[in-house]
Amino acid sequence: MSKLRVGITTLVSLFASFSVFAETGIDEKINLAVKPFADAVAGFVFSSFSVAGVPIPFVLVWLIVAATIFTFYFKFINLRAFKHGFELVRGDYHDPEAAGEVTHFQALATALSGTVGLGNIAGVAVAVSLGGPGATFWMILAGFLGMSSKFTECTLGVKYRNELPDGTVSGGPMYYLTKGLAEKGVGFAKFGKVLAVLFAIFCVGGSFGGGNMFQANQSFAQLVNVTGGDASWLADKGWLFGLIVAGLVGLVIMGGIKGIARVTSKIVPFMAVVYVTAGVAIILMNYSLVPSAIGAIIDGAFTAEGISGGVIGVLFQGFKRAAFSNEAGVGSAAIAHSAVQTNRPVTEGFVALYEPFVDTVVVCTITALVIIITGTWDPSVDPGAGVQLTSTAFESAFSWFPIVLTVAVILFAFSTMISWSYYGLKSWTFLFGENKFTDATYKLLFLFFVVVGSSMQLGAVIDFSDAMIFAMAFPNLLGCYFLLPVVKKELNEYWDDYKAGRLVKTRVS
């Protein structure tokens, strides 16, 4: 307890001095100093080639091609195992004596909380505006294919996780890249170690920015927007908002993955029900427009009249939103899924199928339908104004919805932060060792950056962090290709047992 008090006191003093720095324009100095390096890194990660005049980032192709290959390699596992995945999520085959820290449902909720968020609210609005209704079709297809990527990386995450003496586990790409590739020989062992270190560095960088500062920044911006904009009392109180959020995040992450899972398993269903219910209500209120909206989605996917880049431009916007929203292939979710209680790694692969399905096929599609039906999509939209566009779409039916949306944005951001704190922590301890000092150091840094994100406009820093998140996909998927036979072996052995009725069902439907 005394160590906790010392940590809290240190953190509060850092935050107190930080609020003074925020008022002196230091954020602009940091931004200018970091910008050249951030631009270079982002330019490399998001390097693109042109198709029909549309710049296509190579990382997007890397993600979609892998998802397509995995789908065919595992014979459409995203369809075959969908029903059984649901049985596992609801606990039909849960083994409380198995190694691990959380249930299948809690692992899924934790991973979902890291992906379901601002991308579903703001990103979809921008994708539909720039790519037209047809972008929704390609977004759904990419989400469907991404289910196979999640299956692959999450199965490997459990297969090669470290089970520690105190009952905790550490898993994710860092471990299957080292341990999995090491099984193939000395040369592969060295190669795997390099890939694992690169992944861990990218993940730590991503956790501080896209998984933290960006979330705090955007949720504060929406709060200010609904409380009066520039005239709001909160307009210059980002540091105060950051302190409150950091305190709440700290209370959760100090409890480790079990504490995170307890919170996300309650927040994620609540957020999903509120947001989806509001979206479905608007769709039902305008049910006569649904057939024309669906027609616009299908026609727009293959005709794309008036859209920059034509069909390629529409396809790009849809695939981009899906890939950047559900993060299938990035490897982050495998870290959360690795904490599950199971002795059969492939079971968590089945559960992970639901992550892109809920994130992209359900939530993103509902957002897109609302924006199309209400006619609020705007081809000239500012890419940074996605939240406001979605707010306008929902407000057209419910005048009070901007307030609900603000609560949703803050909860989405909060859950994303606590999930990414776990991803970053596991990567941090992989690099620096698993002990109380490294654990506490990372958590204090993470909380500090919550306040940084709320108080400063650090565009270059956040751009750099976004690049780090998608850079994770390069070492992760490269390793997954080499380890596909391992996943297939696990799948075939389990599927034979499942079909033969040899699995013990612990819950009677």
C-alpha positions in Angstrom: 0.0 0.0 0.0 2.9 2.4 0.8 4.4 1.8 -2.6 1.0 2.5 -4.2 0.8 5.8 -2.3 4.3 6.8 -3.4 3.4 6.0 -7.0 0.2 8.0 -6.8 2.0 11.0 -5.1 4.7 10.9 -7.8 2.1 10.8 -10.6 0.1 13.7 -9.1 3.2 15.9 -8.8 4.1 15.1 -12.5 0.5 16.0 -13.6 0.5 19.2 -11.5 3.7 20.5 -13.1 2.5 19.3 -16.5 -0.6 21.5 -16.5 1.7 24.5 -16.3 3.7 23.2 -19.3 0.5 22.7 -21.3 -0.2 26.5 -21.0 3.1 27.6 -22.3 2.8 26.2 -25.8 5.2 23.3 -25.1 2.9 21.0 -27.1 3.7 23.0 -30.3 7.4 22.7 -29.6 7.2 19.0 -29.1 5.0 18.7 -32.2 7.5 20.6 -34.4 10.5 18.6 -32.9 8.9 15.2 -33.5 7.2 16.0 -36.8 10.1 15.3 -39.2 10.8 11.9 -37.6 7.1 11.1 -37.3 6.5 12.0 -40.9 9.3 9.8 -42.1 8.1 6.8 -40.1 4.5 7.3 -41.1 5.5 7.8 -44.7 7.4 4.4 -44.6 4.6 2.5 -42.8 1.9 3.9 -45.0 3.9 4.0 -48.2 1.5 3.5 -51.1 1.2 2.6 -54.8 -1.3 4.0 -57.2 -4.2 2.0 -58.7 -6.5 4.0 -61.1 -5.2 7.1 -59.6 -6.0 6.0 -56.0 -3.0 5.7 -53.6 -3.3 2.3 -51.8 -1.1 1.9 -48.7 1.0 -1.3 -48.8 0.1 -2.1 -45.2 -3.6 -2.3 -46.2 -2.8 -4.8 -49.0 -0.6 -6.7 -46.6 -3.6 -7.1 -44.1 -6.3 -7.9 -46.7 -4.1 -10.4 -48.7 -3.3 -12.3 -45.4 -6.9 -12.4 -44.4 -7.9 -13.8 -47.7 -5.2 -16.4 -47.7 -6.1 -17.5 -44.1 -9.8 -17.8 -45.1 -9.0 -20.2 -47.9 -6.3 -22.1 -46.1 -8.6 -22.9 -43.2 -11.6 -23.6 -45.6 -13.7 -20.7 -44.5 -13.3 -21.2 -40.8 -15.1 -17.9 -40.3 -18.3 -19.7 -41.4 -17.6 -23.3 -40.3 -16.8 -22.5 -36.7 -19.2 -19.5 -36.2 -21.8 -21.6 -34.2 -19.2 -23.4 -32.1 -17.5 -20.0 -31.3 -20.8 -18.8 -29.8 -21.0 -21.9 -27.7 -17.6 -21.2 -26.3 -18.4 -17.6 -25.6 -21.4 -18.4 -23.6 -19.4 -20.9 -21.5 -20.7 -24.3 -22.8 -17.2 -25.8 -22.7 -15.5 -23.7 -20.0 -12.9 -25.5 -17.9 -12.3 -23.6 -14.6 -9.3 -25.8 -13.9 -7.5 -24.9 -17.1 -4.5 -22.5 -17.1 -5.4 -18.9 -17.7 -6.9 -15.9 -16.0 -10.2 -15.0 -17.7 -13.2 -16.7 -19.4 -13.7 -16.8 -23.1 -16.3 -14.1 -22.8 -14.1 -11.8 -20.8 -11.2 -12.3 -23.2 -13.4 -11.4 -26.1 -14.8 -8.4 -24.2 -11.3 -7.1 -23.4 -10.2 -7.5 -27.1 -13.4 -5.9 -28.4 -12.9 -2.9 -26.0 -9.6 -2.3 -27.8 -11.1 -2.2 -31.2 -14.8 -1.1 -30.9 -14.4 2.7 -30.4 -13.9 5.9 -32.3 -13.2 4.1 -35.6 -16.8 2.7 -35.5 -18.3 6.2 -34.9 -16.0 8.6 -36.7 -14.1 6.4 -39.2 -17.2 4.9 -40.8 -18.8 8.4 -41.3 -15.6 9.5 -43.2 -15.4 6.2 -45.2 -19.1 6.5 -46.4 -18.6 10.2 -47.1 -15.5 9.8 -49.2 -16.3 6.4 -50.7 -20.1 6.7 -51.0 -22.6 4.0 -49.7 -20.7 1.3 -51.7 -17.8 1.5 -49.2 -20.1 -0.3 -46.8 -20.1 -3.4 -48.9 -16.3 -3.7 -49.1 -16.1 -2.9 -45.4 -18.4 -5.8 -44.5 -16.4 -8.1 -46.8 -13.1 -7.1 -45.3 -14.6 -7.7 -41.8 -15.6 -11.2 -42.9 -12.1 -12.0 -44.2 -10.5 -10.4 -41.1 -12.3 -13.0 -38.9 -9.8 -15.6 -40.3 -6.8 -13.4 -39.3 -8.1 -13.1 -35.8 -8.6 -16.9 -35.6 -5.0 -17.5 -36.7 -3.2 -15.1 -34.4 -5.3 -15.8 -31.4 -4.8 -19.5 -31.7 -1.1 -19.0 -31.8 -1.3 -16.6 -28.9 -2.6 -19.2 -26.6 -0.5 -22.0 -28.1 2.8 -20.3 -27.2 2.0 -18.2 -24.2 4.1 -18.2 -21.0 2.3 -19.6 -17.9 4.0 -18.1 -14.8 4.2 -19.7 -11.3 1.8 -17.2 -9.8 -1.0 -18.3 -12.2 -0.7 -15.3 -14.5 0.0 -15.7 -18.2 1.8 -13.6 -20.9 1.1 -14.2 -24.5 0.8 -12.6 -27.9 2.9 -12.3 -31.1 6.1 -11.6 -29.0 5.9 -15.2 -27.8 4.8 -17.1 -30.8 7.3 -15.3 -33.0 10.1 -16.4 -30.6 8.9 -19.8 -29.4 7.1 -20.9 -32.6 9.7 -20.0 -35.1 12.4 -21.4 -32.8 10.9 -24.9 -33.4 11.9 -24.6 -37.0 15.7 -24.3 -36.3 18.4 -22.0 -35.1 18.2 -19.6 -38.1 14.5 -19.2 -37.6 15.0 -18.7 -33.9 17.1 -15.7 -34.5 14.8 -14.4 -37.1 11.8 -14.9 -34.8 13.6 -13.0 -32.0 14.1 -10.0 -34.2 10.5 -10.0 -35.3 9.3 -10.3 -31.7 11.4 -7.4 -30.5 10.2 -5.2 -33.4 6.6 -6.1 -32.7 7.0 -5.3 -29.0 8.6 -1.9 -29.7 5.9 -1.0 -32.2 3.2 -2.1 -29.7 4.6 0.0 -26.8 4.7 3.0 -29.1 1.1 2.4 -30.3 -0.2 1.9 -26.8 1.0 5.4 -25.7 -0.5 7.2 -28.8 -3.3 5.6 -30.7 -4.4 3.4 -27.7 -4.1 6.3 -25.3 -3.4 9.9 -26.2 -5.7 9.9 -29.3 -8.5 8.4 -27.3 -8.2 10.9 -24.5 -7.9 13.8 -27.0 -11.0 12.9 -29.0 -13.2 12.1 -26.1 -12.3 15.5 -24.5 -13.0 17.3 -27.8 -16.5 15.7 -28.0 -17.2 16.6 -24.3 -16.2 20.3 -25.0 -18.3 20.2 -28.2 -21.6 19.3 -26.4 -20.9 21.7 -23.5 -20.6 24.9 -25.5 -17.6 24.5 -27.7 -15.0 27.2 -27.3 -17.3 28.9 -24.8 -17.4 25.8 -22.6 -16.0 26.1 -19.1 -14.1 22.9 -20.0 -12.5 24.3 -23.1 -9.1 24.9 -21.4 -9.4 22.2 -18.8 -8.0 19.3 -20.7 -5.5 18.6 -17.9 -8.4 18.3 -15.4 -10.3 15.9 -17.7 -7.0 14.0 -18.2 -6.4 13.7 -14.4 -9.9 12.3 -13.8 -9.6 9.8 -16.7 -6.1 8.8 -15.6 -7.4 8.2 -12.1 -10.2 5.9 -13.3 -7.9 4.1 -15.7 -5.3 3.7 -12.9 -7.9 2.1 -10.6 -8.6 -0.5 -13.3 -5.2 -1.4 -14.7 -3.6 -1.8 -11.2 -5.8 -4.9 -11.0 -4.1 -6.5 -14.0 -6.0 -8.5 -16.7 -8.6 -9.7 -14.2 -9.5 -6.2 -13.3 -9.5 -5.1 -16.9 -11.7 -8.1 -17.9 -14.2 -7.4 -15.1 -14.7 -3.8 -16.3 -14.7 -4.5 -20.1 -17.1 -7.5 -19.7 -19.6 -4.9 -18.3 -18.8 -1.8 -20.4 -18.6 -3.4 -23.8 -22.0 -5.1 -23.7 -23.5 -1.9 -22.3 -21.9 0.3 -25.0 -22.9 -2.1 -27.7 -26.5 -2.3 -26.6 -27.0 1.5 -26.3 -25.3 2.3 -29.5 -26.7 -0.5 -31.6 -30.2 0.1 -30.2 -30.2 3.7 -31.1 -28.9 2.9 -34.6 -31.6 0.1 -35.1 -34.3 2.5 -33.8 -33.4 5.1 -36.5 -33.3 2.4 -39.2 -36.7 1.1 -38.1 -38.1 4.7 -38.0 -37.0 5.0 -41.6 -37.8 1.4 -42.7 -39.2 2.6 -46.0 -35.8 3.9 -46.9 -33.9 0.7 -46.1 -34.4 -1.1 -49.5 -33.1 2.0 -51.3 -30.1 2.2 -48.8 -29.2 -1.4 -49.4 -29.5 -0.9 -53.2 -27.2 2.2 -52.9 -24.7 0.1 -51.0 -24.7 -2.7 -53.6 -24.8 -0.4 -56.7 -22.2 1.9 -55.2 -19.8 -1.0 -54.6 -19.6 -1.7 -58.3 -20.4 1.5 -60.1 -19.2 4.3 -57.9 -20.4 7.3 -59.9 -19.0 10.6 -58.8 -16.5 9.0 -56.4 -12.8 9.8 -56.7 -11.0 6.8 -58.1 -14.2 5.0 -59.2 -14.8 1.5 -57.9 -11.1 1.3 -56.7 -11.7 4.4 -54.6 -14.8 2.9 -53.0 -13.2 -0.5 -52.4 -10.2 1.3 -50.8 -12.4 3.3 -48.4 -14.3 0.2 -47.3 -11.3 -2.0 -46.9 -9.4 0.8 -45.1 -12.1 1.4 -42.5 -12.5 -2.3 -41.8 -8.8 -3.0 -41.5 -8.1 0.1 -39.4 -11.2 -0.6 -37.1 -11.0 -4.3 -36.3 -7.1 -4.5 -36.5 -7.3 -8.0 -37.7 -3.7 -9.1 -38.5 -2.1 -6.4 -36.3 -1.7 -8.9 -33.5 -2.8 -6.7 -30.6 -5.9 -8.8 -29.8 -3.8 -12.0 -29.5 -2.3 -10.5 -26.3 -5.7 -10.2 -24.6 -7.0 -13.6 -25.9 -3.9 -15.3 -24.6 -5.1 -14.8 -21.0 -8.1 -17.1 -21.5 -8.6 -20.2 -19.4 -8.3 -23.2 -21.8 -6.1 -26.1 -22.5 -7.0 -26.1 -26.2 -5.5 -23.1 -28.0 -7.8 -23.3 -31.0 -10.9 -22.7 -28.8 -9.8 -19.0 -28.4 -9.3 -18.8 -32.2 -13.0 -19.7 -32.6 -14.0 -17.1 -30.0 -11.9 -14.5 -31.7 -14.0 -14.9 -34.9 -16.6 -12.7 -33.2 -14.3 -9.7 -32.8 -14.3 -8.5 -36.4 -17.9 -9.7 -36.8 -19.2 -7.5 -33.9 -16.8 -4.6 -34.6 -17.1 -4.4 -38.4 -20.0 -6.5 -39.7 -22.5 -5.3 -36.9 -21.4 -2.0 -35.4 -19.8 -0.4 -38.4 -22.6 -1.5 -40.7 -25.3 0.0 -38.4 -23.4 3.3 -38.4 -23.1 3.3 -42.1 -26.8 2.6 -42.6 -27.8 5.4 -40.3 -25.6 7.9 -42.2 -26.9 6.7 -45.6 -30.6 6.7 -44.5 -30.4 10.1 -42.9 -28.5 11.5 -45.9 -25.9 13.1 -43.8 -22.8 11.8 -45.7 -20.8 14.6 -47.1 -18.1 14.0 -49.9 -16.3 17.2 -48.7 -16.1 16.1 -45.1 -13.0 16.9 -43.1 -11.5 13.5 -42.1 -11.2 14.9 -38.6 -14.9 15.6 -38.3 -16.2 12.1 -38.3 -17.7 12.2 -34.8 -19.6 15.4 -35.5 -21.0 13.8 -38.8 -22.2 10.7 -37.0 -23.6 12.9 -34.2 -25.6 14.9 -36.8 -26.9 11.8 -38.4 -28.3 10.4 -35.1 -29.4 13.9 -33.9 -31.7 14.1 -37.0 -33.9 11.5 -35.2 -33.1 12.1 -31.5 -32.3 15.7 -30.5 -30.7 14.4 -27.3 -28.4 11.9 -29.0 -25.2 14.1 -29.0 -25.2 13.7 -25.2 -25.6 9.9 -25.5 -22.9 9.9 -28.1 -20.5 11.8 -25.9 -21.0 9.2 -23.1 -20.4 6.5 -25.7 -17.3 8.2 -27.0 -15.9 8.6 -23.5 -16.7 4.9 -22.6 -15.3 3.7 -25.9 -12.2 5.7 -25.3 -11.9 4.5 -21.7 -12.3 0.8 -22.6 -9.8 1.2 -25.4 -7.3 2.8 -23.1 -7.5 0.0 -20.5 -7.2 -2.7 -23.1 -4.2 -1.0 -24.8 -2.5 -0.5 -21.5 -2.5 -4.3 -21.2 -1.1 -4.8 -24.7 1.6 -2.2 -24.1 2.4 -3.7 -20.7 2.9 -7.2 -22.0 5.2 -5.9 -24.8 7.1 -3.7 -22.3 7.7 -6.6 -19.9 8.8 -8.8 -22.8 11.4 -6.2 -23.6 12.5 -5.3 -20.1 11.6 -8.3 -18.0 8.5 -9.3 -15.9 8.8 -7.8 -12.4 7.0 -5.3 -10.2 9.3 -2.4 -11.1 8.9 -2.7 -14.9 5.2 -3.2 -14.4 4.8 -0.1 -12.3 7.0 2.0 -14.5 5.0 1.3 -17.6 1.6 1.9 -15.8 2.8 5.3 -14.5 4.0 6.3 -17.9 0.7 5.2 -19.5 -1.3 7.3 -17.0 1.0 10.3 -17.6 0.2 10.1 -21.3 -3.5 10.1 -20.6 -3.1 13.6 -19.3 -0.7 14.5 -22.2 -3.4 13.5 -24.7 -6.1 15.4 -23.0 -4.1 18.6 -22.6 -2.0 18.9 -25.8 -2.5 18.9 -29.5 0.2 16.5 -30.5 -0.7 15.7 -34.0 2.8 14.5 -35.1 3.2 12.3 -32.0 -0.2 10.6 -32.5 0.5 10.1 -36.3 3.8 8.4 -35.3 1.9 6.2 -32.9 -0.7 5.3 -35.5 2.1 4.2 -37.7 3.5 2.1 -34.9 0.2 0.2 -34.5 0.0 -0.8 -38.2 3.8 -1.5 -38.3 2.9 -4.3 -35.9 1.2 -6.1 -38.8 4.5 -6.7 -40.7 6.3 -8.9 -38.2 3.1 -10.4 -36.9 1.7 -11.7 -40.2 5.1 -12.7 -41.5 5.4 -15.0 -38.5 1.8 -16.3 -38.9 2.6 -17.4 -42.5 5.4 -19.7 -41.2 3.2 -21.0 -38.4 0.1 -21.8 -40.4 0.8 -25.6 -40.2 0.8 -25.4 -36.4 -2.6 -23.8 -36.4 -4.0 -26.3 -38.9 -2.8 -29.2 -36.7 -4.5 -27.8 -33.6 -7.7 -27.2 -35.6 -7.9 -30.6 -37.1 -7.2 -32.4 -33.8 -9.9 -30.3 -32.0 -12.4 -30.5 -34.8 -12.2 -34.2 -34.9 -12.9 -34.4 -31.1 -15.7 -31.9 -31.5 -17.4 -33.8 -34.3 -17.0 -37.1 -32.5 -18.6 -35.8 -29.4 -15.5 -36.3 -27.2 -15.5 -32.8 -25.7 -16.9 -32.3 -22.2 -19.8 -29.9 -22.2 -19.9 -28.0 -18.9 -23.0 -26.1 -19.5 -26.3 -27.6 -20.7 -28.2 -25.4 -23.2 
